[in-house]
């Protein structure tokens, strides 16, 4: 079974404030389960380890895509028409 983390535990792991983790949950970027007794009561979020890993994979830095440099037009080629 997956281990769960609370927002403060995850915040300590990432070195951010717990409010940042809650903001990620509220925006839908990080999935969490609300274990509150009453739906209208204080939320008690638990985040599965698999969701943390999915989120971290989606946020890893990717190497830049190599782009081809465009050749600059010179004065000699500006007036020519190509067929």
Secondary structure by P-SEA (a helix, b strand, c coil): cbbbbcaaaaaaaacccaaaaaaaaaaccbbbbbcccccccccbbbbbaaaaaaaaaaaccccccbbbbcccccccccccccc
